[in-house]
Amino acid sequence: MAASETPAVILFESVSHALHAEKLLKAAGVKCKLIPVPRHLSSDCGVCLRIDGADRDRAAGVLTDRLDYFDIALL
């Protein structure tokens, strides 16, 4: 599976950051869904946003300078 077809998750340090990021991404037209952090990944808050792998750069562009996020990882 190509990286652009592989789902990705955005990890955050807090639930409030995840919720704020969800609003920002949806307003920018990036499809995302709040989910529990997969066991093989780590995050301080326990929730993350699932996005399409093809949207990784777009999501990072939306969040950069607006909100801190821990990492964007492919699943």
mmJSON file of the N, C-alpha and C atoms, coordinates in Angstrom:
{"data_MODEL":{"atom_site":{
"group_PDB":["ATOM","ATOM","ATOM","ATOM","ATOM","ATOM","ATOM","ATOM","ATOM","ATOM","ATOM","ATOM","ATOM","ATOM","ATOM","ATOM","ATOM","ATOM","ATOM","ATOM","ATOM","ATOM","ATOM","ATOM","ATOM","ATOM","ATOM","ATOM","ATOM","ATOM","ATOM","ATOM","ATOM","ATOM","ATOM","ATOM","ATOM","ATOM","ATOM","ATOM","ATOM","ATOM","ATOM","ATOM","ATOM","ATOM","ATOM","ATOM","ATOM","ATOM","ATOM","ATOM","ATOM","ATOM","ATOM","ATOM","ATOM","ATOM","ATOM","ATOM","ATOM","ATOM","ATOM","ATOM","ATOM","ATOM","ATOM","ATOM","ATOM","ATOM","ATOM","ATOM","ATOM","ATOM","ATOM","ATOM","ATOM","ATOM","ATOM","ATOM","ATOM","ATOM","ATOM","ATOM","ATOM","ATOM","ATOM","ATOM","ATOM","ATOM","ATOM","ATOM","ATOM","ATOM","ATOM","ATOM","ATOM","ATOM","ATOM","ATOM","ATOM","ATOM","ATOM","ATOM","ATOM","ATOM","ATOM","ATOM","ATOM","ATOM","ATOM","ATOM","ATOM","ATOM","ATOM","ATOM","ATOM","ATOM","ATOM","ATOM","ATOM","ATOM","ATOM","ATOM","ATOM","ATOM","ATOM","ATOM","ATOM","ATOM","ATOM","ATOM","ATOM","ATOM","ATOM","ATOM","ATOM","ATOM","ATOM","ATOM","ATOM","ATOM","ATOM","ATOM","ATOM","ATOM","ATOM","ATOM","ATOM","ATOM","ATOM","ATOM","ATOM","ATOM","ATOM","ATOM","ATOM","ATOM","ATOM","ATOM","ATOM","ATOM","ATOM","ATOM","ATOM","ATOM","ATOM","ATOM","ATOM","ATOM","ATOM","ATOM","ATOM","ATOM","ATOM","ATOM","ATOM","ATOM","ATOM","ATOM","ATOM","ATOM","ATOM","ATOM","ATOM","ATOM","ATOM","ATOM","ATOM","ATOM","ATOM","ATOM","ATOM","ATOM","ATOM","ATOM","ATOM","ATOM","ATOM","ATOM","ATOM","ATOM","ATOM","ATOM","ATOM","ATOM","ATOM","ATOM","ATOM","ATOM","ATOM","ATOM","ATOM","ATOM","ATOM","ATOM","ATOM","ATOM","ATOM","ATOM","ATOM","ATOM","ATOM","ATOM","ATOM"],
"id":[1,2,3,4,5,6,7,8,9,10,11,12,13,14,15,16,17,18,19,20,21,22,23,24,25,26,27,28,29,30,31,32,33,34,35,36,37,38,39,40,41,42,43,44,45,46,47,48,49,50,51,52,53,54,55,56,57,58,59,60,61,62,63,64,65,66,67,68,69,70,71,72,73,74,75,76,77,78,79,80,81,82,83,84,85,86,87,88,89,90,91,92,93,94,95,96,97,98,99,100,101,102,103,104,105,106,107,108,109,110,111,112,113,114,115,116,117,118,119,120,121,122,123,124,125,126,127,128,129,130,131,132,133,134,135,136,137,138,139,140,141,142,143,144,145,146,147,148,149,150,151,152,153,154,155,156,157,158,159,160,161,162,163,164,165,166,167,168,169,170,171,172,173,174,175,176,177,178,179,180,181,182,183,184,185,186,187,188,189,190,191,192,193,194,195,196,197,198,199,200,201,202,203,204,205,206,207,208,209,210,211,212,213,214,215,216,217,218,219,220,221,222,223,224,225],
"type_symbol":["N","C","C","N","C","C","N","C","C","N","C","C","N","C","C","N","C","C","N","C","C","N","C","C","N","C","C","N","C","C","N","C","C","N","C","C","N","C","C","N","C","C","N","C","C","N","C","C","N","C","C","N","C","C","N","C","C","N","C","C","N","C","C","N","C","C","N","C","C","N","C","C","N","C","C","N","C","C","N","C","C","N","C","C","N","C","C","N","C","C","N","C","C","N","C","C","N","C","C","N","C","C","N","C","C","N","C","C","N","C","C","N","C","C","N","C","C","N","C","C","N","C","C","N","C","C","N","C","C","N","C","C","N","C","C","N","C","C","N","C","C","N","C","C","N","C","C","N","C","C","N","C","C","N","C","C","N","C","C","N","C","C","N","C","C","N","C","C","N","C","C","N","C","C","N","C","C","N","C","C","N","C","C","N","C","C","N","C","C","N","C","C","N","C","C","N","C","C","N","C","C","N","C","C","N","C","C","N","C","C","N","C","C","N","C","C","N","C","C","N","C","C","N","C","C"],
"label_atom_id":["N","CA","C","N","CA","C","N","CA","C","N","CA","C","N","CA","C","N","CA","C","N","CA","C","N","CA","C","N","CA","C","N","CA","C","N","CA","C","N","CA","C","N","CA","C","N","CA","C","N","CA","C","N","CA","C","N","CA","C","N","CA","C","N","CA","C","N","CA","C","N","CA","C","N","CA","C","N","CA","C","N","CA","C","N","CA","C","N","CA","C","N","CA","C","N","CA","C","N","CA","C","N","CA","C","N","CA","C","N","CA","C","N","CA","C","N","CA","C","N","CA","C","N","CA","C","N","CA","C","N","CA","C","N","CA","C","N","CA","C","N","CA","C","N","CA","C","N","CA","C","N","CA","C","N","CA","C","N","CA","C","N","CA","C","N","CA","C","N","CA","C","N","CA","C","N","CA","C","N","CA","C","N","CA","C","N","CA","C","N","CA","C","N","CA","C","N","CA","C","N","CA","C","N","CA","C","N","CA","C","N","CA","C","N","CA","C","N","CA","C","N","CA","C","N","CA","C","N","CA","C","N","CA","C","N","CA","C","N","CA","C","N","CA","C","N","CA","C","N","CA","C","N","CA","C","N","CA","C","N","CA","C"],
"label_alt_id":[null,null,null,null,null,null,null,null,null,null,null,null,null,null,null,null,null,null,null,null,null,null,null,null,null,null,null,null,null,null,null,null,null,null,null,null,null,null,null,null,null,null,null,null,null,null,null,null,null,null,null,null,null,null,null,null,null,null,null,null,null,null,null,null,null,null,null,null,null,null,null,null,null,null,null,null,null,null,null,null,null,null,null,null,null,null,null,null,null,null,null,null,null,null,null,null,null,null,null,null,null,null,null,null,null,null,null,null,null,null,null,null,null,null,null,null,null,null,null,null,null,null,null,null,null,null,null,null,null,null,null,null,null,null,null,null,null,null,null,null,null,null,null,null,null,null,null,null,null,null,null,null,null,null,null,null,null,null,null,null,null,null,null,null,null,null,null,null,null,null,null,null,null,null,null,null,null,null,null,null,null,null,null,null,null,null,null,null,null,null,null,null,null,null,null,null,null,null,null,null,null,null,null,null,null,null,null,null,null,null,null,null,null,null,null,null,null,null,null,null,null,null,null,null,null],
"label_comp_id":["MET","MET","MET","ALA","ALA","ALA","ALA","ALA","ALA","SER","SER","SER","GLU","GLU","GLU","THR","THR","THR","PRO","PRO","PRO","ALA","ALA","ALA","VAL","VAL","VAL","ILE","ILE","ILE","LEU","LEU","LEU","PHE","PHE","PHE","GLU","GLU","GLU","SER","SER","SER","VAL","VAL","VAL","SER","SER","SER","HIS","HIS","HIS","ALA","ALA","ALA","LEU","LEU","LEU","HIS","HIS","HIS","ALA","ALA","ALA","GLU","GLU","GLU","LYS","LYS","LYS","LEU","LEU","LEU","LEU","LEU","LEU","LYS","LYS","LYS","ALA","ALA","ALA","ALA","ALA","ALA","GLY","GLY","GLY","VAL","VAL","VAL","LYS","LYS","LYS","CYS","CYS","CYS","LYS","LYS","LYS","LEU","LEU","LEU","ILE","ILE","ILE","PRO","PRO","PRO","VAL","VAL","VAL","PRO","PRO","PRO","ARG","ARG","ARG","HIS","HIS","HIS","LEU","LEU","LEU","SER","SER","SER","SER","SER","SER","ASP","ASP","ASP","CYS","CYS","CYS","GLY","GLY","GLY","VAL","VAL","VAL","CYS","CYS","CYS","LEU","LEU","LEU","ARG","ARG","ARG","ILE","ILE","ILE","ASP","ASP","ASP","GLY","GLY","GLY","ALA","ALA","ALA","ASP","ASP","ASP","ARG","ARG","ARG","ASP","ASP","ASP","ARG","ARG","ARG","ALA","ALA","ALA","ALA","ALA","ALA","GLY","GLY","GLY","VAL","VAL","VAL","LEU","LEU","LEU","THR","THR","THR","ASP","ASP","ASP","ARG","ARG","ARG","LEU","LEU","LEU","ASP","ASP","ASP","TYR","TYR","TYR","PHE","PHE","PHE","ASP","ASP","ASP","ILE","ILE","ILE","ALA","ALA","ALA","LEU","LEU","LEU","LEU","LEU","LEU"],
"label_asym_id":["A","A","A","A","A","A","A","A","A","A","A","A","A","A","A","A","A","A","A","A","A","A","A","A","A","A","A","A","A","A","A","A","A","A","A","A","A","A","A","A","A","A","A","A","A","A","A","A","A","A","A","A","A","A","A","A","A","A","A","A","A","A","A","A","A","A","A","A","A","A","A","A","A","A","A","A","A","A","A","A","A","A","A","A","A","A","A","A","A","A","A","A","A","A","A","A","A","A","A","A","A","A","A","A","A","A","A","A","A","A","A","A","A","A","A","A","A","A","A","A","A","A","A","A","A","A","A","A","A","A","A","A","A","A","A","A","A","A","A","A","A","A","A","A","A","A","A","A","A","A","A","A","A","A","A","A","A","A","A","A","A","A","A","A","A","A","A","A","A","A","A","A","A","A","A","A","A","A","A","A","A","A","A","A","A","A","A","A","A","A","A","A","A","A","A","A","A","A","A","A","A","A","A","A","A","A","A","A","A","A","A","A","A","A","A","A","A","A","A","A","A","A","A","A","A"],
"label_entity_id":["1","1","1","1","1","1","1","1","1","1","1","1","1","1","1","1","1","1","1","1","1","1","1","1","1","1","1","1","1","1","1","1","1","1","1","1","1","1","1","1","1","1","1","1","1","1","1","1","1","1","1","1","1","1","1","1","1","1","1","1","1","1","1","1","1","1","1","1","1","1","1","1","1","1","1","1","1","1","1","1","1","1","1","1","1","1","1","1","1","1","1","1","1","1","1","1","1","1","1","1","1","1","1","1","1","1","1","1","1","1","1","1","1","1","1","1","1","1","1","1","1","1","1","1","1","1","1","1","1","1","1","1","1","1","1","1","1","1","1","1","1","1","1","1","1","1","1","1","1","1","1","1","1","1","1","1","1","1","1","1","1","1","1","1","1","1","1","1","1","1","1","1","1","1","1","1","1","1","1","1","1","1","1","1","1","1","1","1","1","1","1","1","1","1","1","1","1","1","1","1","1","1","1","1","1","1","1","1","1","1","1","1","1","1","1","1","1","1","1","1","1","1","1","1","1"],
"label_seq_id":[1,1,1,2,2,2,3,3,3,4,4,4,5,5,5,6,6,6,7,7,7,8,8,8,9,9,9,10,10,10,11,11,11,12,12,12,13,13,13,14,14,14,15,15,15,16,16,16,17,17,17,18,18,18,19,19,19,20,20,20,21,21,21,22,22,22,23,23,23,24,24,24,25,25,25,26,26,26,27,27,27,28,28,28,29,29,29,30,30,30,31,31,31,32,32,32,33,33,33,34,34,34,35,35,35,36,36,36,37,37,37,38,38,38,39,39,39,40,40,40,41,41,41,42,42,42,43,43,43,44,44,44,45,45,45,46,46,46,47,47,47,48,48,48,49,49,49,50,50,50,51,51,51,52,52,52,53,53,53,54,54,54,55,55,55,56,56,56,57,57,57,58,58,58,59,59,59,60,60,60,61,61,61,62,62,62,63,63,63,64,64,64,65,65,65,66,66,66,67,67,67,68,68,68,69,69,69,70,70,70,71,71,71,72,72,72,73,73,73,74,74,74,75,75,75],
"pdbx_PDB_ins_code":[null,null,null,null,null,null,null,null,null,null,null,null,null,null,null,null,null,null,null,null,null,null,null,null,null,null,null,null,null,null,null,null,null,null,null,null,null,null,null,null,null,null,null,null,null,null,null,null,null,null,null,null,null,null,null,null,null,null,null,null,null,null,null,null,null,null,null,null,null,null,null,null,null,null,null,null,null,null,null,null,null,null,null,null,null,null,null,null,null,null,null,null,null,null,null,null,null,null,null,null,null,null,null,null,null,null,null,null,null,null,null,null,null,null,null,null,null,null,null,null,null,null,null,null,null,null,null,null,null,null,null,null,null,null,null,null,null,null,null,null,null,null,null,null,null,null,null,null,null,null,null,null,null,null,null,null,null,null,null,null,null,null,null,null,null,null,null,null,null,null,null,null,null,null,null,null,null,null,null,null,null,null,null,null,null,null,null,null,null,null,null,null,null,null,null,null,null,null,null,null,null,null,null,null,null,null,null,null,null,null,null,null,null,null,null,null,null,null,null,null,null,null,null,null,null],
"Cartn_x":[0.849,0.0,0.894,0.615,1.396,1.137,2.117,1.975,0.769,0.451,-0.688,-2.011,-2.025,-3.241,-3.351,-2.26,-2.229,-2.803,-3.731,-4.242,-3.12,-3.286,-2.32,-3.06,-2.327,-2.906,-2.05,-2.724,-2.043,-2.143,-0.992,-0.931,-0.784,-1.431,-1.449,-1.059,-0.71,-0.358,-1.575,-2.709,-3.91,-5.159,-6.236,-7.522,-7.992,-7.765,-8.206,-7.499,-6.221,-5.512,-6.116,-6.455,-7.058,-8.403,-9.22,-10.529,-10.387,-9.446,-9.209,-8.711,-7.81,-7.285,-8.394,-9.294,-10.416,-11.226,-11.507,-12.253,-11.483,-10.185,-9.369,-9.309,-9.098,-8.974,-10.29,-11.384,-12.687,-13.023,-12.691,-12.93,-12.106,-10.941,-10.07,-10.409,-11.414,-11.832,-11.051,-10.297,-9.542,-10.424,-10.687,-11.49,-10.687,-11.304,-10.622,-11.646,-11.157,-12.023,-11.235,-11.837,-11.224,-11.324,-10.183,-10.152,-9.189,-9.293,-8.282,-6.918,-5.854,-4.509,-4.25,-3.799,-3.462,-2.388,-2.441,-1.534,-0.06,0.265,1.684,2.271,1.428,1.892,1.736,2.389,2.24,1.754,0.986,0.509,0.137,0.291,-0.034,-1.526,-2.33,-3.75,-4.651,-4.213,-5.026,-5.956,-6.102,-6.907,-6.062,-6.432,-5.723,-6.723,-6.265,-7.105,-6.622,-7.541,-7.221,-7.513,-6.555,-6.703,-6.231,-6.541,-5.994,-4.512,-3.709,-2.276,-1.948,-2.782,-2.566,-2.731,-3.4,-3.652,-2.621,-1.551,-0.563,0.034,0.517,1.149,0.132,-1.046,-2.097,-2.48,-2.65,-3.005,-1.901,-0.655,0.469,0.487,0.182,0.143,-0.94,-2.091,-3.196,-2.835,-2.201,-1.94,-0.68,0.306,1.549,1.269,1.872,1.731,0.364,-0.533,-1.845,-2.036,-1.389,-1.622,-0.442,-0.03,1.039,0.482,1.203,0.879,2.173,2.042,3.2,3.853,3.035,3.568,2.432,2.782,1.853,2.483,1.807,2.356,1.445,2.059,1.283,0.874,-0.299,-0.755,-0.258],
"Cartn_y":[-1.176,0.0,1.239,2.167,3.399,4.276,5.091,5.963,6.878,7.313,8.211,7.495,6.15,5.369,4.873,4.927,4.447,5.5,5.11,6.091,6.58,7.768,8.353,8.859,9.038,9.617,10.787,11.785,12.939,12.798,12.792,12.606,13.956,14.081,15.342,15.113,16.193,16.123,16.211,16.682,16.795,16.608,16.246,16.073,17.408,18.493,19.802,20.175,19.816,20.062,19.229,17.985,17.119,17.671,18.135,18.692,19.984,20.825,22.069,21.767,20.808,20.425,19.873,19.105,18.56,19.704,20.728,21.889,22.59,22.803,23.48,22.687,21.377,20.544,20.449,20.265,20.185,21.5,22.622,23.93,24.1,23.438,23.508,22.44,21.62,20.597,19.3,19.094,17.847,16.868,15.708,14.696,14.124,14.069,13.526,12.937,12.041,11.402,11.217,11.586,11.411,9.937,9.305,7.887,7.682,6.525,6.2,5.985,6.319,6.114,4.614,4.142,2.721,2.309,1.072,0.594,0.685,0.527,0.537,1.954,2.955,4.347,4.89,5.986,6.564,8.0,8.41,9.784,10.039,11.26,11.585,11.614,11.906,12.131,10.949,9.979,8.795,8.897,10.082,10.222,10.858,10.572,11.123,11.368,11.987,12.209,11.317,10.56,9.726,10.533,10.537,11.239,10.315,10.671,9.952,10.283,9.285,9.514,10.602,10.72,11.738,13.151,13.284,14.597,14.992,14.214,14.499,15.897,16.237,17.553,18.679,18.466,19.488,19.71,18.619,18.729,19.436,19.075,19.731,21.22,21.577,22.981,23.758,23.119,23.768,23.971,22.967,23.01,23.791,23.846,24.551,26.012,26.485,27.867,28.161,27.174,27.378,26.5,25.324,24.349,23.398,23.06,22.079,20.674,19.852,18.432,17.661,16.427,15.622,15.005,14.409,13.702,13.362,13.101,12.521,11.208,10.1,8.773,7.984,7.21,6.307,5.091,4.568,3.354,2.121],
"Cartn_z":[0.0,0.0,0.0,-0.874,-0.958,0.254,0.614,1.786,1.663,0.44,0.262,0.494,0.385,0.603,2.039,2.783,4.155,5.089,5.972,6.941,7.854,8.371,9.299,10.525,11.607,12.816,13.269,13.817,14.39,15.899,16.569,18.018,18.716,19.866,20.612,22.065,22.746,24.161,25.062,24.53,25.36,24.513,25.176,24.501,23.93,24.655,24.162,22.859,22.719,21.461,20.339,20.629,19.617,19.153,20.084,19.736,18.928,19.318,18.582,17.169,17.044,15.73,14.845,15.427,14.655,14.034,14.805,14.29,13.173,13.381,12.372,11.068,11.179,9.984,9.228,9.952,9.28,8.589,9.211,8.594,7.316,7.263,6.09,5.052,5.338,4.388,4.452,5.526,5.705,6.479,5.887,6.566,7.726,8.899,10.07,11.028,11.876,12.865,14.152,15.265,16.576,16.966,17.279,17.645,18.815,19.504,20.528,19.859,20.556,20.015,19.895,18.723,18.574,19.583,20.026,21.084,20.724,19.445,19.056,18.972,19.179,19.205,20.611,20.899,22.234,22.123,23.1,23.186,24.628,25.063,26.447,26.716,25.707,25.984,25.66,24.884,24.614,23.424,22.823,21.61,20.516,19.281,18.135,17.019,15.96,14.788,13.659,13.083,11.93,10.67,9.748,8.473,7.357,6.12,4.974,4.867,4.525,4.383,3.372,2.346,1.319,1.872,3.012,3.616,4.672,4.839,5.889,5.768,4.596,4.415,4.567,4.041,4.15,5.608,6.356,7.776,8.551,8.282,8.961,8.645,7.405,7.026,7.755,7.948,8.665,10.135,10.745,12.183,12.564,11.679,11.98,12.304,13.364,13.859,14.476,14.505,15.128,16.356,16.325,17.384,17.461,18.674,18.85,18.693,17.941,17.861,18.051,18.517,18.87,17.636,16.747,15.586,14.633,13.376,12.414,11.983,12.272,12.011,11.084,10.182,9.34,10.149,9.858,10.555,9.856],
"occupancy":[1.0,1.0,1.0,1.0,1.0,1.0,1.0,1.0,1.0,1.0,1.0,1.0,1.0,1.0,1.0,1.0,1.0,1.0,1.0,1.0,1.0,1.0,1.0,1.0,1.0,1.0,1.0,1.0,1.0,1.0,1.0,1.0,1.0,1.0,1.0,1.0,1.0,1.0,1.0,1.0,1.0,1.0,1.0,1.0,1.0,1.0,1.0,1.0,1.0,1.0,1.0,1.0,1.0,1.0,1.0,1.0,1.0,1.0,1.0,1.0,1.0,1.0,1.0,1.0,1.0,1.0,1.0,1.0,1.0,1.0,1.0,1.0,1.0,1.0,1.0,1.0,1.0,1.0,1.0,1.0,1.0,1.0,1.0,1.0,1.0,1.0,1.0,1.0,1.0,1.0,1.0,1.0,1.0,1.0,1.0,1.0,1.0,1.0,1.0,1.0,1.0,1.0,1.0,1.0,1.0,1.0,1.0,1.0,1.0,1.0,1.0,1.0,1.0,1.0,1.0,1.0,1.0,1.0,1.0,1.0,1.0,1.0,1.0,1.0,1.0,1.0,1.0,1.0,1.0,1.0,1.0,1.0,1.0,1.0,1.0,1.0,1.0,1.0,1.0,1.0,1.0,1.0,1.0,1.0,1.0,1.0,1.0,1.0,1.0,1.0,1.0,1.0,1.0,1.0,1.0,1.0,1.0,1.0,1.0,1.0,1.0,1.0,1.0,1.0,1.0,1.0,1.0,1.0,1.0,1.0,1.0,1.0,1.0,1.0,1.0,1.0,1.0,1.0,1.0,1.0,1.0,1.0,1.0,1.0,1.0,1.0,1.0,1.0,1.0,1.0,1.0,1.0,1.0,1.0,1.0,1.0,1.0,1.0,1.0,1.0,1.0,1.0,1.0,1.0,1.0,1.0,1.0,1.0,1.0,1.0,1.0,1.0,1.0,1.0,1.0,1.0,1.0,1.0,1.0,1.0,1.0,1.0,1.0,1.0,1.0],
"B_iso_or_equiv":[0.0,0.0,0.0,0.0,0.0,0.0,0.0,0.0,0.0,0.0,0.0,0.0,0.0,0.0,0.0,0.0,0.0,0.0,0.0,0.0,0.0,0.0,0.0,0.0,0.0,0.0,0.0,0.0,0.0,0.0,0.0,0.0,0.0,0.0,0.0,0.0,0.0,0.0,0.0,0.0,0.0,0.0,0.0,0.0,0.0,0.0,0.0,0.0,0.0,0.0,0.0,0.0,0.0,0.0,0.0,0.0,0.0,0.0,0.0,0.0,0.0,0.0,0.0,0.0,0.0,0.0,0.0,0.0,0.0,0.0,0.0,0.0,0.0,0.0,0.0,0.0,0.0,0.0,0.0,0.0,0.0,0.0,0.0,0.0,0.0,0.0,0.0,0.0,0.0,0.0,0.0,0.0,0.0,0.0,0.0,0.0,0.0,0.0,0.0,0.0,0.0,0.0,0.0,0.0,0.0,0.0,0.0,0.0,0.0,0.0,0.0,0.0,0.0,0.0,0.0,0.0,0.0,0.0,0.0,0.0,0.0,0.0,0.0,0.0,0.0,0.0,0.0,0.0,0.0,0.0,0.0,0.0,0.0,0.0,0.0,0.0,0.0,0.0,0.0,0.0,0.0,0.0,0.0,0.0,0.0,0.0,0.0,0.0,0.0,0.0,0.0,0.0,0.0,0.0,0.0,0.0,0.0,0.0,0.0,0.0,0.0,0.0,0.0,0.0,0.0,0.0,0.0,0.0,0.0,0.0,0.0,0.0,0.0,0.0,0.0,0.0,0.0,0.0,0.0,0.0,0.0,0.0,0.0,0.0,0.0,0.0,0.0,0.0,0.0,0.0,0.0,0.0,0.0,0.0,0.0,0.0,0.0,0.0,0.0,0.0,0.0,0.0,0.0,0.0,0.0,0.0,0.0,0.0,0.0,0.0,0.0,0.0,0.0,0.0,0.0,0.0,0.0,0.0,0.0,0.0,0.0,0.0,0.0,0.0,0.0],
"pdbx_formal_charge":[null,null,null,null,null,null,null,null,null,null,null,null,null,null,null,null,null,null,null,null,null,null,null,null,null,null,null,null,null,null,null,null,null,null,null,null,null,null,null,null,null,null,null,null,null,null,null,null,null,null,null,null,null,null,null,null,null,null,null,null,null,null,null,null,null,null,null,null,null,null,null,null,null,null,null,null,null,null,null,null,null,null,null,null,null,null,null,null,null,null,null,null,null,null,null,null,null,null,null,null,null,null,null,null,null,null,null,null,null,null,null,null,null,null,null,null,null,null,null,null,null,null,null,null,null,null,null,null,null,null,null,null,null,null,null,null,null,null,null,null,null,null,null,null,null,null,null,null,null,null,null,null,null,null,null,null,null,null,null,null,null,null,null,null,null,null,null,null,null,null,null,null,null,null,null,null,null,null,null,null,null,null,null,null,null,null,null,null,null,null,null,null,null,null,null,null,null,null,null,null,null,null,null,null,null,null,null,null,null,null,null,null,null,null,null,null,null,null,null,null,null,null,null,null,null],
"auth_seq_id":[1,1,1,2,2,2,3,3,3,4,4,4,5,5,5,6,6,6,7,7,7,8,8,8,9,9,9,10,10,10,11,11,11,12,12,12,13,13,13,14,14,14,15,15,15,16,16,16,17,17,17,18,18,18,19,19,19,20,20,20,21,21,21,22,22,22,23,23,23,24,24,24,25,25,25,26,26,26,27,27,27,28,28,28,29,29,29,30,30,30,31,31,31,32,32,32,33,33,33,34,34,34,35,35,35,36,36,36,37,37,37,38,38,38,39,39,39,40,40,40,41,41,41,42,42,42,43,43,43,44,44,44,45,45,45,46,46,46,47,47,47,48,48,48,49,49,49,50,50,50,51,51,51,52,52,52,53,53,53,54,54,54,55,55,55,56,56,56,57,57,57,58,58,58,59,59,59,60,60,60,61,61,61,62,62,62,63,63,63,64,64,64,65,65,65,66,66,66,67,67,67,68,68,68,69,69,69,70,70,70,71,71,71,72,72,72,73,73,73,74,74,74,75,75,75],
"auth_comp_id":["MET","MET","MET","ALA","ALA","ALA","ALA","ALA","ALA","SER","SER","SER","GLU","GLU","GLU","THR","THR","THR","PRO","PRO","PRO","ALA","ALA","ALA","VAL","VAL","VAL","ILE","ILE","ILE","LEU","LEU","LEU","PHE","PHE","PHE","GLU","GLU","GLU","SER","SER","SER","VAL","VAL","VAL","SER","SER","SER","HIS","HIS","HIS","ALA","ALA","ALA","LEU","LEU","LEU","HIS","HIS","HIS","ALA","ALA","ALA","GLU","GLU","GLU","LYS","LYS","LYS","LEU","LEU","LEU","LEU","LEU","LEU","LYS","LYS","LYS","ALA","ALA","ALA","ALA","ALA","ALA","GLY","GLY","GLY","VAL","VAL","VAL","LYS","LYS","LYS","CYS","CYS","CYS","LYS","LYS","LYS","LEU","LEU","LEU","ILE","ILE","ILE","PRO","PRO","PRO","VAL","VAL","VAL","PRO","PRO","PRO","ARG","ARG","ARG","HIS","HIS","HIS","LEU","LEU","LEU","SER","SER","SER","SER","SER","SER","ASP","ASP","ASP","CYS","CYS","CYS","GLY","GLY","GLY","VAL","VAL","VAL","CYS","CYS","CYS","LEU","LEU","LEU","ARG","ARG","ARG","ILE","ILE","ILE","ASP","ASP","ASP","GLY","GLY","GLY","ALA","ALA","ALA","ASP","ASP","ASP","ARG","ARG","ARG","ASP","ASP","ASP","ARG","ARG","ARG","ALA","ALA","ALA","ALA","ALA","ALA","GLY","GLY","GLY","VAL","VAL","VAL","LEU","LEU","LEU","THR","THR","THR","ASP","ASP","ASP","ARG","ARG","ARG","LEU","LEU","LEU","ASP","ASP","ASP","TYR","TYR","TYR","PHE","PHE","PHE","ASP","ASP","ASP","ILE","ILE","ILE","ALA","ALA","ALA","LEU","LEU","LEU","LEU","LEU","LEU"],
"auth_asym_id":["A","A","A","A","A","A","A","A","A","A","A","A","A","A","A","A","A","A","A","A","A","A","A","A","A","A","A","A","A","A","A","A","A","A","A","A","A","A","A","A","A","A","A","A","A","A","A","A","A","A","A","A","A","A","A","A","A","A","A","A","A","A","A","A","A","A","A","A","A","A","A","A","A","A","A","A","A","A","A","A","A","A","A","A","A","A","A","A","A","A","A","A","A","A","A","A","A","A","A","A","A","A","A","A","A","A","A","A","A","A","A","A","A","A","A","A","A","A","A","A","A","A","A","A","A","A","A","A","A","A","A","A","A","A","A","A","A","A","A","A","A","A","A","A","A","A","A","A","A","A","A","A","A","A","A","A","A","A","A","A","A","A","A","A","A","A","A","A","A","A","A","A","A","A","A","A","A","A","A","A","A","A","A","A","A","A","A","A","A","A","A","A","A","A","A","A","A","A","A","A","A","A","A","A","A","A","A","A","A","A","A","A","A","A","A","A","A","A","A","A","A","A","A","A","A"],
"auth_atom_id":["N","CA","C","N","CA","C","N","CA","C","N","CA","C","N","CA","C","N","CA","C","N","CA","C","N","CA","C","N","CA","C","N","CA","C","N","CA","C","N","CA","C","N","CA","C","N","CA","C","N","CA","C","N","CA","C","N","CA","C","N","CA","C","N","CA","C","N","CA","C","N","CA","C","N","CA","C","N","CA","C","N","CA","C","N","CA","C","N","CA","C","N","CA","C","N","CA","C","N","CA","C","N","CA","C","N","CA","C","N","CA","C","N","CA","C","N","CA","C","N","CA","C","N","CA","C","N","CA","C","N","CA","C","N","CA","C","N","CA","C","N","CA","C","N","CA","C","N","CA","C","N","CA","C","N","CA","C","N","CA","C","N","CA","C","N","CA","C","N","CA","C","N","CA","C","N","CA","C","N","CA","C","N","CA","C","N","CA","C","N","CA","C","N","CA","C","N","CA","C","N","CA","C","N","CA","C","N","CA","C","N","CA","C","N","CA","C","N","CA","C","N","CA","C","N","CA","C","N","CA","C","N","CA","C","N","CA","C","N","CA","C","N","CA","C","N","CA","C","N","CA","C","N","CA","C","N","CA","C","N","CA","C"],
"pdbx_PDB_model_num":[1,1,1,1,1,1,1,1,1,1,1,1,1,1,1,1,1,1,1,1,1,1,1,1,1,1,1,1,1,1,1,1,1,1,1,1,1,1,1,1,1,1,1,1,1,1,1,1,1,1,1,1,1,1,1,1,1,1,1,1,1,1,1,1,1,1,1,1,1,1,1,1,1,1,1,1,1,1,1,1,1,1,1,1,1,1,1,1,1,1,1,1,1,1,1,1,1,1,1,1,1,1,1,1,1,1,1,1,1,1,1,1,1,1,1,1,1,1,1,1,1,1,1,1,1,1,1,1,1,1,1,1,1,1,1,1,1,1,1,1,1,1,1,1,1,1,1,1,1,1,1,1,1,1,1,1,1,1,1,1,1,1,1,1,1,1,1,1,1,1,1,1,1,1,1,1,1,1,1,1,1,1,1,1,1,1,1,1,1,1,1,1,1,1,1,1,1,1,1,1,1,1,1,1,1,1,1,1,1,1,1,1,1,1,1,1,1,1,1,1,1,1,1,1,1]
}}}
